[in-house]
Amino acid sequence: MAVVNRDPRTAPHATRNDAWLAAAAAVFSATVALTTDPARRPDALGWTLLLAVAVPLVWRRRRPLLVLALVVALVVPYHALDNNHAAPTAAEYVALYTVAVTGRPLRTVLTGLAVLGISVSVMLTVDTHRALELLRVSGWVIAVLFLGVDVRYYRQYVAAIVERAERAERTREEEARRRVAEERLRIARDLHDLLAHSITLIGVQTSVAAHVLAADPDRLDRAAVAQALDDIAETCRTARGELRTTLEVLREHDSPEARGPLPGLHGLPDLAQAARLAGARVELAVTAGEAPPAVGAAAYRIVQEALTNAVRHGGRDDLTVRVSVDDAEGALRVRVSDDGAGAGPGAPGFGLVGMRERARSVGGTVLAGPGAGGGFEVTALLPLGGTA
């Protein structure tokens, strides 16, 4: 089946195999010439032509039409000398089959008609009875040609199946690579949002503790220092829990169902409380109802990053941040504004890029820039279904 399915022009060791085939055809022709029709046993010239007919078969895969033409050119004088007419049939059929299996059907039909026409014409000059006998057995020629055409179509069918299978495999591999890239990007966003938020809060709380310790050592406010250290410890515990949840994805070989519950709108009060511990005054207003998990997670991360930027870049001790989340016309609207310095992120980073990517992942949009009354403002529109 491998030999039948494979294109003969791309088969390994083609020339060597065809040399053996040519030798077998020569042996067959010599055997037929010696054992049948003694009255027409070839003479010296006939033997030369008969054995030479098999030689072009060595290159039948490379130049099938040229090989057939050479075979016909040698067979015509052989038959014209009225030698054993059955002896060269093996080489003739091999050459015809090769043309049929490697060429287009129209070319095969025209070639078959040409070969039959030449053969009948030659036989008419030799023996009319033999010419009629040739027409009677011409069905073998037609059968060989149709066999070649049928094998050609079968090989094309097998090649099409193989190509479709390879294309499907490439598609599966590309889909797997795309999913891996998306998962890596999601993990990178989660780690950025988590670490940036937690480290910012820890930095602010550490600064508060350091300020209390350095302000008046003789009148040390131990309660304030203890509260700041407790806030730092709580922030570390929260960050450690979220980090563990995120890193568990890297150890799972299953799909994202193993991620556990995603943070959503229910986690916004905790974000607001963490920002308050860092010294900001946070006004939180959530009037939206239930949101799909992906939309709720995107809103949570956008608010987290916006609060982190506000605390980090606000530039005021009495910073006020307003967070509002509502739904209208089938979309979740998230707005985070502050009355800080209004410069936004001081250096190019991944925060705003991450917010836009999270919004885009659920079909939404994010706008970020200076607020109308000063400060900085982030507005996100996240569709609850469809595209914003």
C-alpha positions in Angstrom: 0.0 0.0 0.0 2.9 2.4 0.6 4.1 1.8 -2.9 0.6 2.4 -4.3 0.0 5.5 -2.2 3.4 7.1 -3.0 4.0 9.4 -6.0 6.4 7.3 -8.2 8.4 10.5 -9.0 9.3 11.0 -5.3 9.9 7.3 -4.4 13.3 6.5 -2.8 15.8 4.5 -4.9 13.7 5.1 -8.0 16.5 4.7 -10.6 17.8 1.6 -9.0 14.3 0.0 -8.8 13.6 1.0 -12.4 16.9 -0.6 -13.5 15.8 -3.9 -11.9 12.3 -3.5 -13.6 14.0 -2.9 -17.0 16.1 -6.0 -16.5 13.0 -8.0 -15.6 11.2 -6.7 -18.7 14.2 -7.7 -20.9 14.2 -11.2 -19.4 10.5 -11.6 -19.9 10.8 -10.4 -23.5 13.6 -12.9 -24.2 11.7 -15.7 -22.6 8.6 -15.0 -24.7 10.6 -14.7 -27.9 12.3 -18.1 -27.2 9.3 -20.1 -26.1 6.5 -18.9 -28.4 5.9 -18.6 -32.1 9.3 -20.2 -33.3 8.5 -19.1 -36.9 8.9 -15.4 -35.8 11.9 -15.8 -33.5 14.0 -12.6 -33.9 17.2 -12.5 -35.8 20.3 -10.5 -34.7 18.7 -7.1 -35.4 15.4 -8.2 -33.9 17.2 -9.3 -30.7 19.0 -6.0 -30.5 15.8 -4.0 -30.9 13.9 -6.3 -28.4 16.5 -6.0 -25.7 17.0 -2.2 -26.4 13.3 -1.6 -25.8 13.7 -2.3 -22.1 16.7 0.1 -21.6 14.6 3.4 -21.6 12.5 2.1 -18.7 15.4 3.0 -16.4 14.4 6.7 -16.7 10.7 6.2 -17.0 9.8 8.3 -13.8 11.9 11.3 -14.9 10.8 11.5 -18.6 7.7 9.3 -19.1 6.7 10.7 -22.5 10.3 10.6 -23.8 10.6 7.0 -22.6 7.4 6.1 -24.3 8.5 7.7 -27.5 11.8 5.8 -27.4 10.0 2.5 -26.8 7.7 3.2 -29.7 10.6 4.1 -31.9 12.3 0.8 -31.1 9.1 -1.3 -31.3 8.0 -0.1 -34.7 11.0 -1.5 -36.7 10.9 -4.6 -34.5 7.3 -5.3 -35.5 7.9 -4.2 -39.1 10.5 -7.0 -39.4 7.7 -9.4 -38.4 9.4 -10.7 -35.3 7.5 -12.2 -32.3 4.9 -9.6 -31.7 4.1 -10.7 -28.1 7.7 -10.4 -26.8 8.0 -6.6 -26.2 4.5 -6.2 -24.7 5.8 -6.0 -21.1 8.0 -3.0 -21.8 5.2 -1.3 -23.8 2.7 -1.7 -21.0 5.2 -0.4 -18.4 5.8 2.7 -20.5 2.1 3.3 -21.1 1.3 2.8 -17.4 4.0 5.3 -16.4 2.6 8.0 -18.7 -1.0 7.4 -17.4 0.0 7.4 -13.7 2.1 10.6 -14.0 0.2 12.7 -16.5 -3.2 14.3 -16.9 -6.1 12.2 -18.1 -6.4 14.1 -21.4 -2.8 13.6 -22.2 -3.1 9.9 -21.3 -6.1 9.5 -23.7 -4.3 11.3 -26.6 -1.2 9.3 -26.0 -3.1 6.0 -26.0 -4.8 6.9 -29.3 -1.5 7.9 -30.8 0.1 4.6 -29.8 -2.8 2.5 -31.1 -2.8 4.5 -34.3 0.9 4.0 -34.9 0.7 0.3 -34.0 -2.2 -0.4 -36.3 -0.6 1.5 -39.1 2.6 -0.5 -38.8 0.8 -3.8 -38.6 -1.3 -2.9 -41.7 2.0 -2.7 -43.7 3.1 -6.1 -42.3 0.0 -8.2 -42.1 -3.7 -7.1 -42.3 -4.8 -10.1 -40.3 -2.3 -9.1 -37.5 -3.6 -5.5 -37.6 -7.1 -6.7 -37.0 -5.8 -9.0 -34.2 -4.1 -5.9 -32.7 -7.4 -4.0 -32.7 -9.1 -6.9 -31.1 -6.6 -7.0 -28.2 -6.3 -3.2 -27.9 -8.5 -3.5 -24.9 -5.4 -4.4 -22.9 -3.8 -1.1 -23.9 -6.9 0.7 -22.8 -7.0 -1.3 -19.6 -3.4 -0.3 -18.8 -4.1 3.3 -19.4 -7.3 3.3 -17.2 -5.4 1.5 -14.5 -2.8 4.3 -14.5 -5.4 7.0 -14.4 -7.2 5.3 -11.6 -4.0 4.9 -9.5 -3.2 8.6 -10.2 -6.6 9.7 -8.9 -6.3 7.4 -5.9 -2.9 8.9 -5.0 -4.3 12.4 -5.3 -7.1 11.4 -2.9 -4.7 10.0 -0.4 -2.5 13.1 -0.7 -5.5 15.3 -0.1 -6.4 13.4 3.1 -2.8 13.6 4.3 -2.7 17.3 3.6 -5.9 17.9 5.5 -4.6 15.9 8.4 -1.4 17.9 8.4 -3.3 21.2 8.1 -5.5 20.1 11.1 -2.4 19.2 13.1 -0.8 22.6 12.3 -4.0 24.3 13.3 -4.1 22.4 16.6 -0.4 23.3 17.3 -1.0 26.9 16.5 -4.1 27.0 18.7 -2.1 25.4 21.5 0.7 27.9 21.1 -1.9 30.7 21.1 -3.5 29.5 24.3 -0.1 29.2 26.0 0.8 32.7 24.9 -2.6 34.0 26.2 -2.2 32.2 29.5 1.4 33.5 29.9 0.1 37.0 29.3 -2.8 36.6 31.7 -0.4 35.3 34.4 2.0 38.2 33.7 -0.9 40.7 34.2 -2.0 39.0 37.4 1.5 39.0 38.8 1.9 42.7 37.8 -1.4 43.8 39.3 -0.9 41.7 42.5 2.8 42.6 43.1 2.5 46.3 42.1 -0.5 46.8 44.3 0.9 44.9 47.4 4.4 46.4 47.1 3.0 49.9 46.8 0.8 49.5 49.9 3.7 47.9 51.9 5.9 50.8 50.8 3.4 53.4 52.0 2.7 51.6 55.3 6.5 51.2 55.9 6.9 54.9 55.3 4.2 55.7 57.9 5.9 53.5 60.4 9.3 55.1 59.7 7.8 58.6 60.0 6.2 57.8 63.4 9.5 56.4 64.7 11.5 59.4 63.5 9.0 62.1 64.3 9.5 62.2 68.1 11.4 59.4 69.6 10.6 60.6 73.1 6.9 60.4 72.5 6.7 57.3 70.5 3.2 56.3 69.4 3.6 52.6 69.8 0.0 52.0 68.8 0.5 53.7 65.5 3.7 51.8 64.8 2.0 48.5 65.8 -1.0 49.3 63.5 1.3 50.1 60.6 3.2 46.8 61.1 -0.1 44.9 61.4 -1.3 46.4 58.2 2.0 45.4 56.5 1.6 41.8 57.8 -2.0 41.7 56.6 -1.0 43.0 53.1 1.7 40.4 52.9 -0.7 37.6 53.9 -3.2 38.7 51.3 -0.5 39.0 48.6 0.8 35.6 49.5 -2.6 34.0 49.1 -3.3 35.6 45.8 0.2 34.8 44.6 -0.3 31.1 45.6 -3.6 31.0 43.6 -1.9 32.5 40.5 1.2 30.2 40.7 -1.1 27.1 41.0 -2.0 27.7 37.3 1.6 27.0 36.3 1.5 23.6 38.0 -1.8 22.6 36.4 -1.8 20.7 33.1 -5.5 21.1 32.7 -7.4 24.1 31.2 -8.2 27.3 33.1 -11.0 25.6 35.0 -8.4 24.7 37.7 -7.7 28.4 38.4 -10.1 28.6 41.3 -12.6 31.5 41.9 -11.6 34.7 40.2 -11.7 38.0 42.1 -14.8 40.0 41.2 -16.9 42.9 42.3 -17.2 41.4 45.7 -13.5 42.0 46.3 -13.7 45.8 45.6 -14.3 46.7 49.3 -11.1 44.9 50.3 -9.2 46.9 47.7 -10.7 50.1 49.0 -9.8 49.2 52.6 -6.2 48.4 51.6 -5.9 51.8 49.9 -7.3 53.5 53.1 -4.7 51.7 55.2 -2.1 53.3 52.8 -3.4 56.8 53.8 -5.9 57.5 50.9 -9.5 58.4 51.5 -11.5 56.1 49.3 -15.2 56.6 48.4 -16.6 53.4 46.9 -20.0 53.2 45.3 -21.0 49.9 43.7 -24.5 49.9 42.3 -24.0 47.2 39.6 -25.7 43.8 39.9 -24.1 40.4 39.1 -21.5 40.4 36.4 -20.1 37.4 34.5 -16.9 36.1 36.2 -14.6 37.3 33.4 -16.1 40.8 33.4 -16.0 41.0 37.2 -12.4 39.9 37.3 -11.5 42.6 34.7 -13.2 45.2 36.7 -11.5 44.1 39.9 -8.0 44.3 38.3 -8.7 47.6 36.6 -9.8 49.1 40.0 -6.8 47.5 41.7 -4.3 49.0 39.2 -6.0 52.4 39.3 -5.9 52.6 43.1 -2.2 51.5 43.0 -1.4 54.3 40.6 -3.4 56.8 42.7 -1.6 55.9 45.9 1.8 55.8 44.3 1.5 59.0 42.2 -1.1 61.0 44.0 1.5 63.3 45.7 -0.9 64.4 48.5 -1.3 63.3 52.1 -5.0 63.9 52.0 -5.6 62.1 48.7 -9.2 61.3 47.9 -10.1 58.6 45.4 -13.6 58.0 44.1 -14.5 54.6 42.8 -17.9 54.0 41.1 -19.2 50.8 39.4 -22.6 50.7 37.8 -24.3 49.0 34.9 -26.3 50.6 32.2 -27.4 49.6 28.7 -25.8 46.1 29.0 -22.4 47.2 30.1 -20.4 47.6 33.3 -19.1 51.1 33.8 -16.0 51.5 36.1 -14.7 55.0 37.0 -11.7 55.7 39.3 -10.7 59.3 39.8 -8.5 61.1 42.3 -7.6 64.7 43.2 -3.9 64.1 43.3 -1.1 65.7 41.3 -2.7 64.6 38.1 0.5 63.4 36.4 -0.6 59.8 36.1 2.1 57.1 36.1 5.4 58.8 36.4 7.3 56.4 34.2 6.3 54.1 31.4 5.2 50.7 32.7 2.7 47.9 32.2 -0.2 49.2 34.4 -2.2 51.1 31.7 -1.3 48.5 29.1 -2.5 45.8 31.4 -5.8 47.6 32.1 -6.4 48.0 28.4 -5.6 44.4 27.7 -8.0 43.2 30.4 -10.8 45.4 29.1 -10.1 44.2 25.5 -10.2 40.6 26.7 -13.9 41.0 27.5 -14.7 43.3 24.5 -14.4 46.5 26.5 -12.4 49.8 26.4 -10.4 51.9 28.8 -9.7 55.6 28.8 -7.1 57.0 31.1 -5.8 60.6 31.5 -6.0 63.8 33.5 -9.4 64.4 35.1 -11.6 67.4 34.2 -11.1 68.9 37.6 -7.5 67.9 38.1 -6.0 64.6 39.3 -6.2 61.5 37.2 -9.1 59.5 36.0 -9.6 56.0 34.6 -12.9 55.0 32.9 -13.6 51.5 31.7 -16.7 50.2 29.8 -17.0 46.4 30.0 -19.9 44.9 28.1 -21.9 42.2 30.0 -22.4 40.5 26.7 -21.1 41.4 23.2 -18.7 44.3 22.4 -18.6 47.8 23.9 
